[in-house]
Amino acid sequence: KRCRIALMRARKPARTEYQVAKPTFDLAVIVVGHDDLNEESLRSLAAACSASRYSVEVVVVDNDSKKFAANELVGSVLPKAWVLLRNGDFGYGRSMNVGAAFVDAKYYFILNPDTVLTDPQILDKMYEYMRARPNIGLLAPKVFYFDGSLQETCRRFPRWFMPFVQRSRLKDTAFGRRYTASFCMQDYDHASERVVDWVQ
């Protein structure tokens, strides 16, 4: 059985639509949604795309929204965007991979469906920052909640006991509060650029 599987994997895979030559864009914006596509977010993205000096392609992956027709909502704001309608909720990560595989780009900007871009130049700023620093693998901007407070989106790598602290009464102890503050990088003012372990 293992030999048979190895032989099957060694064979050249059938050509799929994703293997067909596709145009390459400077930047692809990938949005995944499930009943949470925000029209204000789409409008801010449309403004950023219009303001960009680079070629930008937008791909929206909809995980079977029931509250609205995603293709109609997106089409009314971003008529040139691609909308991939999936017949189920396949999760954020898998759907993001589907969207990214749909288009070739030098860089990919992952955007949550409820995020409003307050700076129309953000796409160009991030693109140029990455292009000038090829050693950077991932770039994350500062993010705020709608009330203007800072959203803690960068983290240190967790210790093995992190789930126990967050999901038990330990989180209310002095140790738990110290660890959470360190894990969420509350000692970082988010006012300057820095390398972090990971970002949401």
Sequence and secondary structure as in RCSB ss.txt:
>XXXX:A:sequence
KRCRIALMRARKPARTEYQVAKPTFDLAVIVVGHDDLNEESLRSLAAACSASRYSVEVVVVDNDSKKFAANELVG
SVLPKAWVLLRNGDFGYGRSMNVGAAFVDAKYYFILNPDTVLTDPQILDKMYEYMRARPNIGLLAPKVFYFDGSL
QETCRRFPRWFMPFVQRSRLKDTAFGRRYTASFCMQDYDHASERVVDWVQ
>XXXX:A:secstr
 HHHHHHHHHS     GGGS   EEEEEEEEEESS   HHHHHHHHHHHHH SS EEEEEEEE  SSS HHHHHH
HH TT EEEEESS   HHHHHHHHHHTSEEEEEEEE TT   S TTHHHHHHHHHHH TT S      B TTS B
   EE    TTHHHHHTSGGGGSHHHHHHHHHHTTTT  SSS    SEE 
